[in-house]
Amino acid sequence: MDKFVIEGGRRLMGTVRLQSAKNSVLPLLAASILTTEQVVLHETPRITDVACMIQILRELGAEVRFEGDDVIIESADASNHRISSALTRELRSSVFMLGSLLARFHRAACAYPGGCDIGLRPIDLHLNALKRLGVEISERDGYIVCECERLKGAEIVLDFPSVGATENILLAAVMAEGRTVLEGAAKEPEIVDLANFLNCMGAKVEGAGSDTVEIEGVQRLHGASYTPVKDRIEAGSFLIGTAICGGEVEVIGVHADALGLLLHKLRENGCKIHTKNDKIKIASTGRLKCNRRIETMPFPGFPTDLQAQATALNCTAEGGALIVENLFETRFKYAPELRKMGADIEVRERTAFVRGVQRLHGASVTCGDLRGGAALVLAALGAEGTSEVLDLSHVDRGYADFEGKLKKLGANIRRVRA
Ligand code: UD1
């Protein structure tokens, strides 16, 4: 397994061009099989979650190829509607395939999904919503088997604004008979991106980005050529990294409203933030004040995908911080690793108590999940001395060329291949 060797203590200076959002690209790839015509996704990041999703599409019978940074999907001959358990377990987003497979074939089967080990992550909201659309669901040999004569539009209320369930409902409802009204929808920018993409394919989706999304089913969708939104979590990771290390960095590709609460928190830390159109610039002296409290919430609240990085920041800020994780039960697994670097952090259930120390020191630490892994990298960049960050398979799921981008900003980081 690859590792990073990081010599901490360098300031970060320069500009970061953001990749397309992982959490957009994955459902867009799932959506690509809704049509038999060609779909082109521009600027697709080379991350392993994307590679895994492409593998799933191929298994279904689609032809998928990279041309430069474009991914081209031709699924005219797709005929398989069953996703093997090996791939489903690799990637939680494989569950999105249920919606699009049902729309295309009226049949779908997949094993219970995998993904980051950050909590229970049930899929009851997905399955109940699909039932409302007329799908019969059973379990056979470890597979969830979904079947229907045809999908029928319905009124659906989500008890919780689940991102994945909202996306699955959109994918299934775009070709259902009649109108679907979804209340309590997730409002993340990636939901809006999926709706825009589906509309480019000829769907009729209105209201994405608000609590209520209305979908008028159409008979068929056509091909499309599309550039996904940029990755706000990648943006947030570089902004937090700069806050930790000190320096001046501009990220290009996301608007401030995609990261509203993070920018507010970084200002609380004492950083200077300047925003203009799709550019966000941060200046940090590296001497920070703790945030008294950060609590993760669905969009537009503080993103759970930046919780670990923000905790790493607070470890070397002045004062104390309380970090509350409301979305996933076990998303503090990185805390013992930060302690190896000298962090004063205690976790009780869904809350981490952090007392800032002057500086972290280099250590050998191991990634346990994607964002926790990113947090360890950022902590190591700010620490005194040399760190090893082991098991990069997690980081590689979501950050394309993380070390290359950090090196360009002046970081001393190198990948040692296993
Ligand atoms: C997506 C993102 C992930 C992000 C998360 C929350 C992708 C590929 N992943 O994950 O990066 O951290 O949103 O912003 O887009 N839940 C249920 N039942 C369900 C579905 C969800 O109880 O059927 C619960 C989950 O256990 C969790 C919460 O709802 O506690 C949020 O999950 P959800 O919004 O669905 O996250 P994902 O779509 O898995």
Boltz pocket constraint, residues with backbone or C-beta under 6 A from the ligand:
constraints:
  - pocket:
      binder: B
      contacts: [[A, 22], [A, 23], [A, 24], [A, 26], [A, 92], [A, 93], [A, 119], [A, 120], [A, 121], [A, 122], [A, 123], [A, 124], [A, 125], [A, 126], [A, 127], [A, 160], [A, 161], [A, 162], [A, 163], [A, 164], [A, 165], [A, 186], [A, 298], [A, 304], [A, 305], [A, 326], [A, 327], [A, 328], [A, 329]]
      max_distance: 6.0
